[in-house]
Amino acid sequence: MRKVLYVLGQLDDLDAQWLARVGRKRRVADGEAILRQDEPSGSVFLLIEGELVVEVAGVGRVAVLQSGEILGEMSFVDNALPSATVIALGPATVLDVQKDALNDKIEADAQFGVRFYRAIAMFLSDRLRSSQQRKASGGKVSLDNSAHSQTDELEASLLDSVSIAGDRFDRLLRTLAAARG
């Protein structure tokens, strides 16, 4: 849930409404891959419901993601191929936002782009810091948020936006449910 709080905490209400309107609610079957390592993807995903497994070739499972996680953001930022395969662990639902639509929105609305890229930079920075801390403490470096989510706290500067971001996420989910049942 932490990633969506970073994003929705930086975006405004109109931005969140745009994501809900432009994104496609997609059901993912158990075992279905939504991203494949080293294969192009045209989307950024927001996990709405269910769990997804992140696997890296030669390493194995590195994470189990839950509601609120964002996927495909790294490839969106640097245009590189995905660095992992992401597979549904049971049925799941994602919001599929086409990269072309995001790029068009950023071109048309520079302030949206500033907010969107700031949010991505913040949680990628947090991910790197968390990995470095686990490595320094002798822990296994993993992308899995479940191991440290209970003790890891948000930065104080982000606490103000957490409640607003949570409300935006709830409204986004209600909009998707109403629009696409």
N, C-alpha and C positions, 0 to 999 in steps of 0.2 A: 504494500500500500504506500510505502514511502515515496517511490518514484512519482506516482500520480500527485502526491502532495507537493513535491517540488514543482512540477509542471503547472498544476492548477493554482498553486500559490503565486506564481509569476504571471499567469495569464489573467485576463479579466473575464467578467461574465459573458460578454459578447464573444470572446474567443472560445470559451467552453461551449457556448451554443453553436458556434460555427463547427467545431469538431463533431458535435453530436449530429448536426445536420448533414455534413459532408461525409462523415465516416459511415461505413456499412457494418451493421451488426452481423456478425458471422458466427455460426455454430461450428465447432471443431469436434470431430469424432475422436474417441479414444484411439491413441496411436497415430493420429494424423499429424504430420509436420507442417507448421506454418512458416518456418524458416529452415533452410538447409545450408549447412556450412559450405562456403565457396560457391554458392549458386545465387544468382541475382534475385533480389526481391524488390517489388515495386511499392511496398507498403511499410508503414510504421503501425504497430499494434498496441492497443491498450487492453490488457486482460481484465475482462469484466467479471467473469465467473469461472470457477474451476481452477485447475492446476496445470502448469506446463513444466516440462523437464527440459533443462538445458544440457546438451551433451557436446563435448569437444572431441574430435577425432584424436585418438592416441591417449586421451586422458580419461574419458568416460563422463559420467554425470557430474556436473559441477554445481548445479542449482536446481531447486524446485521453486517455481514462482507462483505467487498467489494473486488474488484480485488486487488491481491497482498497479501492477507492474507494466512497464513500457518496454517494448521490444522493437528492434530494428533501428533504434535511434543512432547507434554508432555508424551504421552504413549510410544513414541519412546524412549525417554530418560530413563524413569523409568519402562517400561514394565507393568505399571498398566493399568487397563481398562479405556476407555475414561470416563471423568468426566462430559460429556455433550452430548446431541444429537444435530447434525448439519443437518439442513434441507434446501433444496433449496427453495428460495422465488422467484418463477418464474424460467424459464429455466436458467441453469448455465453451465459453463464449468470449469473443474478442470484438473490439471496435477496430476495423480495418480502415486506416486512413491512407489513401494513395499518396505517394511521395510527390507526384506531379501536382496534386491539389494543394499540398503543403507549400511546394515551391511557388505555385501561382499566388497563393495567399501572401507569402512573404514578399513577392515582387509587388503586389498591389497594396500591401499594408506593412510598411517598414517597421512600424512600432510593434506589430504582432511578431515580426521576425526578431526584433530585439528581445522581446519577452520570451519567445520560444527558445532561442539559442541560449539565453541566460539560464533558463530552467535546465536545459540539457547540460550546460557547463557545470552547474551546481551539483547535479546528482552524479555526473561522471567524476567530478572532483571528490565527492563524498565516497564513491565506490573505490577510487584509488587510495584515498586516505585509510579507509577501512581495511583494504587489502594489505597496505603497508603495516598497519598496526598489528594485524593478525600474523603477518610474517615476522615482524620484530619480536612478537611474544612467543614465537615458536609454533604457532598454530598453523594448520594447513590453510594455504591461501585458496579461497574458493569464492565464486560469485554468489554463493547461496546466502541469501539474507536471513534465512530462518535461524541460523546458529547464533547470530549476534543481535537480532532484532529486539530481544527482550531487554538487553542491557545497553544497547547503543541508543543514544538520545539525539534528537535533532539539535542543531546549533540554536543558540538562544535567539539569534537574529531571524530564524525561520519560524519560531513559535507563534508569532503574531499572525502569520499567514496560514497556519495549519487548520484552524477552525474554518476559515473562509474557503480554503481548498477542499476540505471535507464536504462542506455544503455544496460547492460546485460539482464535486464528484457525484454526490447524491442527486443533484438536479440533472446532471448529464445522464445518469442511469435511468431516471424517471422519464426524461425526454426520449431516450432510446426505447424504453418499454412502451410508451404511449404511441410513438410513431411507427414502430415496427412489430409490436406485440410479440 
